[in-house]
Amino acid sequence: MEEKSSILVVEDERIIRNMICTALTNNGYQVYSTGSGLNACALITSQRPDLVILDIGLPDIDGFEIIRQVRSWSHLPIVIVSARTHERDKIEALDMGADDYLTKPFGTGELLARVRTALRHARNQREGSGSDAVQIFRAGGLMIDFSRHIVTVDGNEVHLTQNEYKIVSLLAQNSGRVLTYELILKELRGAKSKCDTQTLRVNMANIRRKIERNPARPTYLFTEVGIGYRMIEGE
């Protein structure tokens, strides 16, 4: 657990804000909070928290504008908590750079798990810039050796095409996070690529056939319907 991590909670509903703050404080985090988007921008600049929990529907500026401002200068982890359930809102937030998106109502256990994942991913990104970066991903029987471009399941090598390996590698490097269709395709083909979700679905079907014991009931690669894909969190 990141016991010394500081978290800013941006939520205008007092009951929900207090619930989140209490759960975080009880789990060893240093917590700041506000119900204002403008105050949130000021606190992010002055306090430099390790993570932001952000509601989209705020009374002054909305959460999308906050994501836009923060992403112009920082990779600070952002976990969205929102009553908005439309796929387009989730996709927009994730494509703009949010690390995760929880729909209200949600359990504190789920929120804490998403917080841990986002903080761990941020830490891994920082460590990944050094020469001692971890080069192997493991989850259950799945192992991905990034330096050798080798994927094995239960010790048996899995033969993936170049695109299939790129997809698996990208998802593993962001394990526990949802990556949208558009984000995956841009990483594979560049910023100007068209969002060809049908080709991506075909690739994912082939990957599942190769690495899952039962592709109909995946244990490693999960679909977030209408949004994208998520790799199981690594060990």
C-alpha positions as CSV (number, residue, x, y, z in Angstrom):
1,M,0.0,0.0,0.0
2,E,1.1,3.5,-0.8
3,E,0.6,4.7,2.9
4,K,2.2,8.1,2.4
5,S,0.5,8.9,-0.9
6,S,-1.5,12.1,-0.9
7,I,-4.9,12.2,-2.7
8,L,-7.2,15.1,-3.6
9,V,-10.9,14.3,-3.6
10,V,-12.9,16.5,-5.9
11,E,-16.6,15.9,-5.3
12,D,-19.4,18.4,-4.7
13,E,-21.8,15.9,-2.9
14,R,-20.8,16.3,0.7
15,I,-22.0,12.8,1.8
16,I,-20.1,11.1,-1.0
17,R,-17.0,13.3,-0.4
18,N,-17.0,12.5,3.3
19,M,-17.4,8.7,2.6
20,I,-14.5,8.7,0.2
21,C,-12.2,10.8,2.4
22,T,-13.0,8.6,5.4
23,A,-12.2,5.4,3.5
24,L,-8.9,6.9,2.2
25,T,-7.8,8.2,5.6
26,N,-8.6,4.9,7.3
27,N,-6.3,3.2,4.7
28,G,-3.3,5.4,5.4
29,Y,-3.6,8.1,2.7
30,Q,-3.1,11.8,3.2
31,V,-6.3,13.4,2.0
32,Y,-7.3,16.8,0.7
33,S,-10.8,17.6,-0.6
34,T,-13.0,20.2,-2.3
35,G,-16.3,20.5,-4.0
36,S,-15.2,23.1,-6.5
37,G,-13.4,22.5,-9.8
38,L,-11.6,25.9,-9.6
39,N,-10.4,25.1,-6.1
40,A,-9.3,21.7,-7.4
41,C,-7.1,23.2,-10.0
42,A,-5.5,25.5,-7.4
43,L,-4.9,22.6,-5.0
44,I,-3.4,20.4,-7.7
45,T,-0.9,23.1,-8.5
46,S,-0.1,24.0,-4.9
47,Q,-0.3,20.6,-3.1
48,R,0.9,18.4,-6.0
49,P,-1.1,15.3,-4.8
50,D,-0.1,11.8,-5.9
51,L,-3.6,11.1,-7.3
52,V,-6.9,12.9,-7.9
53,I,-10.3,11.3,-7.4
54,L,-12.5,13.5,-9.6
55,D,-16.3,13.9,-10.2
56,I,-17.3,15.1,-13.7
57,G,-20.4,17.1,-12.7
58,L,-19.1,20.0,-10.6
59,P,-20.9,23.3,-10.0
60,D,-18.3,25.6,-11.7
61,I,-16.1,23.8,-14.2
62,D,-16.6,20.2,-15.1
63,G,-14.2,17.4,-14.7
64,F,-13.4,17.2,-18.4
65,E,-11.9,20.7,-18.2
66,I,-9.8,19.7,-15.2
67,I,-8.5,16.6,-17.0
68,R,-7.6,18.8,-20.0
69,Q,-5.8,21.3,-17.8
70,V,-3.8,18.7,-15.8
71,R,-2.8,16.7,-18.8
72,S,-1.3,19.8,-20.4
73,W,1.5,19.6,-17.9
74,S,1.3,16.4,-15.8
75,H,0.8,12.6,-15.8
76,L,-0.8,12.8,-12.4
77,P,-3.1,9.8,-12.0
78,I,-6.8,10.7,-12.2
79,V,-9.6,8.3,-11.2
80,I,-13.1,9.5,-12.2
81,V,-16.2,8.9,-10.0
82,S,-19.4,10.0,-11.7
83,A,-23.1,9.4,-12.0
84,R,-22.8,9.7,-15.8
85,T,-23.2,6.2,-17.2
86,H,-23.1,6.9,-21.0
87,E,-20.4,5.1,-22.8
88,R,-19.4,8.4,-24.6
89,D,-18.6,10.1,-21.2
90,K,-16.4,7.2,-20.1
91,I,-14.7,7.0,-23.5
92,E,-14.1,10.8,-23.5
93,A,-12.6,10.8,-20.0
94,L,-10.3,7.9,-20.7
95,D,-9.2,9.2,-24.0
96,M,-8.4,12.5,-22.5
97,G,-6.1,10.8,-20.0
98,A,-8.1,9.7,-17.0
99,D,-6.7,6.5,-15.5
100,D,-10.0,4.9,-14.5
101,Y,-13.7,5.5,-14.4
102,L,-16.1,4.4,-11.7
103,T,-19.9,4.8,-12.0
104,K,-21.9,5.8,-8.9
105,P,-22.9,4.1,-6.8
106,F,-19.7,2.2,-6.0
107,G,-18.2,0.3,-3.1
108,T,-15.3,1.7,-1.1
109,G,-13.4,-1.6,-1.7
110,E,-13.6,-1.2,-5.4
111,L,-12.6,2.5,-5.2
112,L,-9.5,1.6,-3.1
113,A,-8.5,-1.1,-5.5
114,R,-8.7,1.3,-8.4
115,V,-6.6,3.8,-6.4
116,R,-4.0,1.2,-5.7
117,T,-3.8,0.3,-9.4
118,A,-3.5,3.9,-10.6
119,L,-0.8,4.6,-8.0
120,R,1.1,1.5,-8.9
121,H,0.9,2.2,-12.6
122,A,2.3,5.7,-12.0
123,R,5.1,4.3,-9.9
124,N,5.9,1.7,-12.6
125,Q,6.0,4.5,-15.2
126,R,8.5,6.4,-13.2
127,E,10.7,3.4,-12.5
128,G,10.4,2.3,-16.1
129,S,12.5,5.2,-17.3
130,G,15.5,3.7,-15.5
131,S,17.8,0.9,-16.6
132,D,16.6,-1.5,-13.8
133,A,13.0,-1.4,-15.0
134,V,11.0,-4.6,-14.6
135,Q,11.0,-6.4,-17.9
136,I,8.6,-9.3,-17.1
137,F,4.9,-9.3,-16.5
138,R,3.2,-12.1,-14.6
139,A,-0.4,-12.9,-13.8
140,G,-1.4,-16.4,-13.0
141,G,0.0,-18.7,-15.7
142,L,0.6,-15.8,-18.1
143,M,4.1,-14.4,-18.5
144,I,5.3,-11.7,-20.9
145,D,9.0,-11.0,-21.3
146,F,9.1,-7.5,-22.7
147,S,12.9,-7.6,-23.4
148,R,12.7,-10.8,-25.5
149,H,9.1,-10.4,-26.9
150,I,8.1,-13.8,-25.5
151,V,4.7,-14.7,-24.2
152,T,4.1,-18.0,-22.3
153,V,1.1,-19.6,-20.7
154,D,1.8,-22.2,-18.1
155,G,5.3,-22.4,-19.3
156,N,4.4,-23.0,-23.0
157,E,5.4,-20.4,-25.5
158,V,2.5,-18.7,-27.3
159,H,3.2,-17.6,-30.9
160,L,1.6,-14.2,-31.6
161,T,1.7,-12.1,-34.7
162,Q,3.5,-8.7,-34.4
163,N,0.2,-6.8,-33.9
164,E,-1.1,-9.3,-31.4
165,Y,2.1,-9.0,-29.4
166,K,1.9,-5.2,-29.5
167,I,-1.7,-5.3,-28.2
168,V,-0.9,-7.8,-25.4
169,S,2.2,-5.9,-24.4
170,L,0.4,-2.5,-24.3
171,L,-2.4,-4.0,-22.1
172,A,0.1,-5.7,-19.8
173,Q,2.0,-2.5,-19.3
174,N,-1.2,-0.9,-18.3
175,S,-2.6,-3.8,-16.4
176,G,-5.7,-3.2,-14.3
177,R,-6.6,-0.2,-16.5
178,V,-9.2,0.1,-19.2
179,L,-7.7,1.2,-22.5
180,T,-10.2,2.5,-25.1
181,Y,-10.4,1.1,-28.6
182,E,-9.1,4.5,-30.0
183,L,-6.2,4.7,-27.6
184,I,-5.0,1.1,-28.4
185,L,-5.3,1.8,-32.2
186,K,-3.4,5.1,-31.9
187,E,-0.6,3.4,-29.9
188,L,-0.4,0.7,-32.6
189,R,-0.8,2.8,-35.8
190,G,-0.1,6.4,-34.8
191,A,-2.2,9.4,-33.9
192,K,-3.9,9.8,-37.3
193,S,-5.1,6.2,-37.5
194,K,-8.8,5.5,-38.0
195,C,-10.7,3.7,-35.2
196,D,-11.0,0.4,-36.9
197,T,-12.6,-1.5,-34.0
198,Q,-13.6,-4.5,-36.1
199,T,-9.9,-5.3,-36.9
200,L,-9.1,-4.8,-33.3
201,R,-11.9,-7.2,-32.2
202,V,-10.5,-9.9,-34.6
203,N,-7.0,-9.5,-33.2
204,M,-8.4,-9.8,-29.6
205,A,-10.4,-12.9,-30.6
206,N,-7.2,-14.5,-31.9
207,I,-5.2,-13.5,-28.8
208,R,-7.8,-15.0,-26.5
209,R,-7.8,-18.2,-28.5
210,K,-4.1,-18.5,-28.0
211,I,-3.7,-17.5,-24.3
212,E,-7.0,-18.2,-22.6
213,R,-8.0,-21.7,-21.4
214,N,-11.6,-20.8,-22.3
215,P,-11.9,-17.8,-24.6
216,A,-15.6,-17.5,-23.8
217,R,-14.7,-17.0,-20.1
218,P,-11.4,-15.1,-20.2
219,T,-9.2,-14.8,-17.1
220,Y,-6.5,-12.5,-18.5
221,L,-8.1,-10.2,-21.1
222,F,-11.5,-8.6,-20.3
223,T,-13.8,-6.6,-22.6
224,E,-15.4,-3.3,-21.3
225,V,-18.4,-3.4,-23.6
226,G,-18.5,-0.4,-25.9
227,I,-15.3,1.1,-24.4
228,G,-12.2,-1.1,-24.7
229,Y,-10.1,-3.8,-23.1
230,R,-8.4,-4.4,-19.8
231,M,-5.6,-6.8,-18.8
232,I,-5.8,-8.5,-15.4
233,E,-3.6,-6.8,-12.9
234,G,-0.1,-8.2,-12.7
235,E,1.4,-9.9,-9.6
